[in-house]
Amino acid sequence: MSESPTKILPRYLMILAGVLVLAAAVWVADIANVNSKTALGVLSVVLFTISMLSLVFSISKTLSGYLTLVVGILAVVLAAWMVYLARNNSNTASGILSADLFIISILIFKGLFIVNPNDAKVMVLFGSYAGTVRQSGFFWANPFWVKRKISLRARNLNGQKLKVNDKVGNPIEIAAVIVWQVEETFKAAFEVDDYEQYVVIQSEAAVRHLAQSYPYDSFEDEGQEQGLTLRSGSDQVNKLLEGELQERLARAGVKVIEARLSHLAYAPEIAEAMLRRQQATAVVAARTKIVQGAVSMVEMALNQLSERHLVELDEERRAAMISNLLVVLCSESAASPVINAGTLYQ
């Protein structure tokens, strides 16, 4: 992440101030050691603390946690050893150095943190965004940074059943399953109040909008335009839902991996009536197909009889033959033939 000159300049000024204050702390500590004055020793510790804070605030990158952990452990060991020397030898310098080493170890241990796989840490310093650590591992960063964990794993949202009216006003029940993950940590952390709750609410709004934009099903007897419906165009409906969700959730830095309808049905109060309606439509469609096939077969039979000159039929007998054939072909039960022992006119 590149830094602007306005940010780099104050950082170098803080480093310079930290070095100068550290030099002053060393000078005061030397005077305190020579004169054995406790007040100067305390002043030296305070100056050293200020210099360490200034140097820590100038650090804008993460460091290896293993290396800094070793340095922190060494600082604690040396501080303990200096305390031992200060007690046995009444050495003011050892006491001051032990206090300084304890301050260093505290700053080191406070800045250690772990990033698990498919997790991220968003860094904030006094209300200012400092960056995001996405790489998994053990790190050290400015101990004053607030480190907020954000998961980058894919998550499932199994939406609740929603009761809405479709495009033609029929009450239906609809639900969706959404697979999503955080893609932009800055937006997830700062653009919305709670990105997880934002995903739930916006997903419900998208499913409701989709259900109200298309009919559940179309019926030929109503003369509806045979366009996209929720029941018949499942693949296209899922793509439309995924596109709308991606548009809504982009503000929170969320990427929609997959979105599918998991439940789609008429509301219970009209489910039985709509089932009968569907059955009636299916029966009408089947009867229409049977009649069309029967008419084609009768036409073929009459044409072949006429072409081969097997029998000559007047209009009355032709109509009777057509009627008999249609009855036989369109009947639900098997036909019972009747043998005519006479002529066609008896």
C-alpha positions as CSV (number, residue, x, y, z in Angstrom):
1,M,0.0,0.0,0.0
2,S,1.6,3.2,-1.2
3,E,1.8,6.3,1.1
4,S,1.4,9.9,0.2
5,P,4.2,12.4,1.0
6,T,1.9,14.1,3.6
7,K,1.9,10.8,5.5
8,I,5.6,10.0,5.0
9,L,6.8,13.4,6.3
10,P,5.2,13.2,9.7
11,R,6.5,9.6,10.1
12,Y,10.1,10.7,9.6
13,L,9.5,13.6,12.0
14,M,8.3,11.2,14.6
15,I,11.4,9.0,14.1
16,L,13.6,12.1,14.4
17,A,11.8,13.2,17.6
18,G,12.1,9.7,19.0
19,V,15.8,9.5,18.4
20,L,16.4,13.0,20.0
21,V,14.3,12.1,23.0
22,L,16.1,8.8,23.3
23,A,19.4,10.6,23.3
24,A,18.2,12.9,26.0
25,A,17.0,9.9,28.1
26,V,20.5,8.4,27.8
27,W,22.1,11.7,28.8
28,V,19.8,12.1,31.8
29,A,20.4,8.4,32.8
30,D,24.2,9.0,32.7
31,I,23.8,12.0,35.0
32,A,21.6,10.1,37.4
33,N,24.1,7.3,37.5
34,V,26.9,9.6,38.3
35,N,25.1,11.7,40.9
36,S,22.9,8.8,42.2
37,K,19.7,10.9,42.0
38,T,16.4,9.0,41.9
39,A,14.5,11.9,40.4
40,L,16.8,12.0,37.4
41,G,16.4,8.3,37.0
42,V,12.7,8.6,36.9
43,L,13.0,11.4,34.4
44,S,15.2,9.2,32.2
45,V,12.6,6.4,32.3
46,V,9.9,8.9,31.3
47,L,11.9,10.2,28.4
48,F,12.8,6.7,27.3
49,T,9.1,5.8,27.3
50,I,8.2,8.9,25.2
51,S,10.9,8.0,22.7
52,M,9.7,4.4,22.4
53,L,6.2,5.6,21.8
54,S,7.3,8.0,19.2
55,L,9.3,5.3,17.4
56,V,6.4,2.8,17.7
57,F,3.9,5.3,16.2
58,S,6.2,5.8,13.2
59,I,6.0,2.1,12.3
60,S,3.4,1.6,9.5
61,K,4.1,-2.0,8.5
62,T,3.8,-5.4,10.1
63,L,6.9,-7.4,11.1
64,S,7.6,-11.0,11.7
65,G,6.0,-12.1,15.0
66,Y,8.6,-14.8,15.6
67,L,11.5,-12.4,15.5
68,T,9.8,-9.8,17.7
69,L,8.8,-12.5,20.1
70,V,12.5,-13.5,20.5
71,V,13.4,-9.9,21.1
72,G,10.7,-9.5,23.7
73,I,11.8,-12.6,25.6
74,L,15.4,-11.4,25.5
75,A,14.3,-8.0,26.8
76,V,12.4,-9.6,29.7
77,V,15.4,-11.7,30.6
78,L,17.8,-8.8,30.5
79,A,15.4,-6.6,32.5
80,A,15.3,-9.3,35.2
81,W,19.0,-9.5,35.2
82,M,19.4,-5.7,35.5
83,V,17.0,-5.7,38.5
84,Y,19.1,-8.3,40.1
85,L,22.3,-6.2,39.6
86,A,20.6,-3.1,40.8
87,R,19.5,-4.7,44.1
88,N,22.9,-6.3,44.8
89,N,25.2,-3.4,43.7
90,S,22.8,-0.4,44.3
91,N,23.5,0.5,40.7
92,T,21.2,3.3,39.5
93,A,22.0,2.7,35.8
94,S,21.0,-1.0,36.1
95,G,17.6,0.0,37.6
96,I,17.0,2.6,34.8
97,L,17.9,0.1,32.1
98,S,15.7,-2.7,33.6
99,A,12.7,-0.3,33.5
100,D,13.5,0.6,29.9
101,L,13.7,-3.1,28.9
102,F,10.4,-3.8,30.6
103,I,8.8,-1.0,28.6
104,I,10.2,-2.5,25.4
105,S,9.0,-6.0,26.2
106,I,5.5,-4.7,27.0
107,L,5.3,-2.9,23.6
108,I,6.5,-6.0,21.8
109,F,4.1,-8.4,23.5
110,K,1.2,-6.0,23.0
111,G,1.7,-5.8,19.3
112,L,1.8,-9.6,18.6
113,F,-1.2,-11.1,16.8
114,I,-2.1,-14.2,14.7
115,V,-4.0,-14.3,11.4
116,N,-5.7,-17.6,10.6
117,P,-6.1,-18.9,7.1
118,N,-9.0,-17.2,5.2
119,D,-9.1,-14.5,7.8
120,A,-8.1,-10.8,7.7
121,K,-7.2,-8.2,10.3
122,V,-8.4,-4.6,9.7
123,M,-6.0,-2.1,11.4
124,V,-7.3,1.1,12.8
125,L,-5.2,3.8,14.6
126,F,-7.2,6.4,16.5
127,G,-10.0,6.4,14.0
128,S,-7.8,6.2,10.9
129,Y,-7.7,3.2,8.6
130,A,-4.1,1.8,8.7
131,G,-4.5,-1.2,6.4
132,T,-5.5,-4.9,6.2
133,V,-3.4,-8.0,6.8
134,R,-4.7,-10.9,4.7
135,Q,-1.7,-13.2,4.8
136,S,-2.0,-15.9,7.4
137,G,0.7,-16.2,10.0
138,F,2.2,-14.7,13.2
139,F,2.9,-11.0,13.0
140,W,3.8,-7.9,15.1
141,A,2.3,-4.5,14.4
142,N,1.9,-1.2,16.2
143,P,0.5,-2.1,19.6
144,F,-1.8,0.8,19.5
145,W,-3.5,-0.4,16.3
146,V,-7.0,-1.7,16.9
147,K,-7.1,-5.1,15.1
148,R,-10.6,-6.2,13.9
149,K,-11.0,-9.7,12.6
150,I,-13.0,-10.3,9.4
151,S,-13.5,-13.7,8.0
152,L,-12.9,-14.2,4.3
153,R,-14.4,-17.7,4.3
154,A,-17.4,-18.6,2.0
155,R,-20.7,-18.6,4.0
156,N,-24.2,-19.9,3.5
157,L,-27.3,-17.9,4.1
158,N,-30.4,-20.1,4.2
159,G,-33.1,-17.5,3.9
160,Q,-36.4,-17.8,5.6
161,K,-39.6,-18.6,3.8
162,L,-41.2,-15.3,2.7
163,K,-44.8,-14.8,1.9
164,V,-45.3,-12.3,-1.0
165,N,-47.5,-11.6,-4.0
166,D,-46.2,-12.5,-7.4
167,K,-46.6,-10.2,-10.5
168,V,-50.3,-11.2,-11.0
169,G,-51.2,-10.9,-7.3
170,N,-51.1,-14.5,-6.3
171,P,-49.7,-15.1,-2.8
172,I,-46.7,-17.4,-2.9
173,E,-44.0,-18.7,-0.5
174,I,-40.4,-18.2,-1.6
175,A,-36.9,-18.7,-0.1
176,A,-33.3,-18.7,-1.3
177,V,-29.9,-20.1,-0.4
178,I,-27.0,-17.7,-0.9
179,V,-23.3,-18.4,-0.9
180,W,-21.2,-15.3,-0.2
181,Q,-17.9,-14.0,1.2
182,V,-16.2,-10.8,2.0
183,E,-14.0,-9.5,-0.8
184,E,-13.2,-5.9,0.3
185,T,-12.5,-5.6,4.0
186,F,-12.5,-1.8,4.1
187,K,-16.1,-1.6,2.9
188,A,-17.2,-4.5,5.1
189,A,-15.7,-2.8,8.2
190,F,-16.6,0.9,7.5
191,E,-19.2,1.3,4.7
192,V,-22.0,-0.5,6.7
193,D,-22.7,-0.8,10.4
194,D,-22.9,-4.7,10.5
195,Y,-22.1,-6.4,7.2
196,E,-23.5,-9.7,8.3
197,Q,-26.9,-8.2,9.2
198,Y,-26.7,-6.1,6.0
199,V,-26.4,-9.3,3.9
200,V,-29.5,-10.9,5.6
201,I,-31.7,-7.8,5.1
202,Q,-30.6,-7.0,1.6
203,S,-31.0,-10.7,0.6
204,E,-34.6,-10.7,1.8
205,A,-35.3,-7.5,0.0
206,A,-33.8,-8.9,-3.3
207,V,-35.9,-12.1,-3.0
208,R,-39.1,-10.1,-2.4
209,H,-38.4,-7.8,-5.4
210,L,-37.7,-10.8,-7.6
211,A,-40.9,-12.6,-6.6
212,Q,-43.0,-9.4,-7.3
213,S,-41.4,-9.0,-10.7
214,Y,-42.5,-12.3,-12.3
215,P,-45.6,-14.5,-12.1
216,Y,-45.4,-17.9,-10.4
217,D,-46.7,-19.6,-13.5
218,S,-48.6,-18.7,-16.7
219,F,-51.9,-20.3,-17.9
220,E,-52.8,-20.4,-21.6
221,D,-56.5,-20.1,-20.8
222,E,-56.0,-16.6,-19.4
223,G,-54.2,-15.4,-22.6
224,Q,-51.1,-14.4,-20.6
225,E,-47.9,-13.7,-22.4
226,Q,-45.7,-16.8,-22.4
227,G,-42.7,-15.0,-20.8
228,L,-40.4,-15.8,-17.9
229,T,-42.0,-17.4,-14.8
230,L,-40.6,-18.3,-11.4
231,R,-41.5,-22.0,-11.8
232,S,-40.5,-22.7,-15.4
233,G,-37.4,-20.4,-15.7
234,S,-35.4,-21.5,-12.7
235,D,-32.0,-21.1,-14.2
236,Q,-32.7,-17.6,-15.5
237,V,-34.4,-16.6,-12.3
238,N,-31.3,-17.7,-10.3
239,K,-29.1,-15.6,-12.5
240,L,-31.3,-12.6,-12.1
241,L,-31.3,-13.1,-8.3
242,E,-27.5,-13.4,-8.2
243,G,-27.1,-10.3,-10.3
244,E,-29.4,-8.2,-8.1
245,L,-27.8,-9.5,-4.9
246,Q,-24.3,-8.6,-6.2
247,E,-25.4,-5.1,-7.0
248,R,-27.0,-4.7,-3.5
249,L,-24.1,-6.2,-1.5
250,A,-21.3,-4.5,-3.4
251,R,-21.6,-1.6,-1.0
252,A,-20.6,-3.8,1.9
253,G,-17.6,-5.4,0.0
254,V,-19.4,-8.7,-0.3
255,K,-19.1,-11.0,-3.3
256,V,-22.0,-13.3,-4.2
257,I,-20.7,-16.7,-5.2
258,E,-24.0,-18.4,-5.9
259,A,-27.7,-17.7,-5.3
260,R,-30.6,-20.2,-5.8
261,L,-34.2,-20.5,-4.9
262,S,-34.6,-23.2,-2.3
263,H,-38.4,-23.1,-1.9
264,L,-41.2,-21.9,-4.2
265,A,-44.9,-22.8,-3.7
266,Y,-48.3,-21.2,-3.6
267,A,-49.4,-20.0,-0.2
268,P,-51.5,-22.6,1.7
269,E,-54.8,-20.6,1.4
270,I,-54.7,-20.9,-2.4
271,A,-52.6,-24.0,-2.9
272,E,-55.5,-26.4,-3.3
273,A,-57.4,-24.2,-5.8
274,M,-54.3,-23.6,-7.8
275,L,-53.6,-27.3,-7.9
276,R,-57.0,-28.0,-9.3
277,R,-56.4,-25.2,-11.8
278,Q,-53.1,-26.8,-12.9
279,Q,-54.8,-30.2,-13.2
280,A,-57.6,-28.7,-15.3
281,T,-55.1,-27.0,-17.6
282,A,-53.2,-30.2,-18.0
283,V,-56.4,-32.1,-18.8
284,V,-57.4,-29.5,-21.4
285,A,-53.9,-29.6,-23.0
286,A,-54.0,-33.5,-23.1
287,R,-57.5,-33.5,-24.6
288,T,-56.5,-31.0,-27.2
289,K,-53.6,-33.2,-28.2
290,I,-55.8,-36.2,-28.4
291,V,-58.3,-34.4,-30.6
292,Q,-55.7,-33.1,-32.9
293,G,-54.2,-36.6,-33.4
294,A,-57.6,-38.1,-33.9
295,V,-58.6,-35.6,-36.6
296,S,-55.3,-36.2,-38.4
297,M,-55.8,-40.0,-38.3
298,V,-59.4,-39.7,-39.6
299,E,-58.2,-37.4,-42.4
300,M,-55.5,-39.8,-43.4
301,A,-58.0,-42.8,-43.4
302,L,-60.5,-40.9,-45.6
303,N,-57.8,-39.8,-48.0
304,Q,-56.4,-43.3,-48.4
305,L,-59.9,-44.8,-48.9
306,S,-60.6,-42.2,-51.6
307,E,-57.2,-42.6,-53.3
308,R,-57.4,-46.4,-53.5
309,H,-61.1,-46.3,-54.5
310,L,-61.9,-49.0,-51.9
311,V,-65.3,-47.6,-51.2
312,E,-67.5,-44.7,-52.3
313,L,-69.1,-42.8,-49.5
314,D,-71.8,-40.1,-49.7
315,E,-71.8,-37.2,-47.4
316,E,-74.1,-38.8,-44.8
317,R,-72.1,-42.0,-44.6
318,R,-68.8,-40.0,-44.7
319,A,-70.1,-38.0,-41.6
320,A,-71.1,-41.2,-39.8
321,M,-67.7,-42.7,-40.4
322,I,-65.9,-39.6,-39.2
323,S,-68.1,-39.6,-36.0
324,N,-67.5,-43.3,-35.3
325,L,-63.7,-42.9,-35.8
326,L,-63.6,-39.8,-33.5
327,V,-65.5,-41.6,-30.8
328,V,-63.2,-44.6,-30.9
329,L,-60.0,-42.5,-31.0
330,C,-61.0,-40.0,-28.4
331,S,-62.8,-42.3,-25.9
332,E,-61.1,-42.9,-22.5
333,S,-62.3,-46.6,-22.5
334,A,-61.6,-49.3,-25.0
335,A,-64.2,-49.4,-27.9
336,S,-66.5,-52.4,-28.3
337,P,-66.9,-53.2,-32.0
338,V,-70.4,-54.0,-33.5
339,I,-70.4,-56.3,-36.6
340,N,-72.7,-55.1,-39.3
341,A,-74.0,-58.2,-41.2
342,G,-76.0,-56.2,-43.7
343,T,-75.0,-53.4,-46.1
344,L,-73.8,-49.9,-45.4
345,Y,-77.4,-48.6,-45.6
346,Q,-79.0,-51.2,-43.3
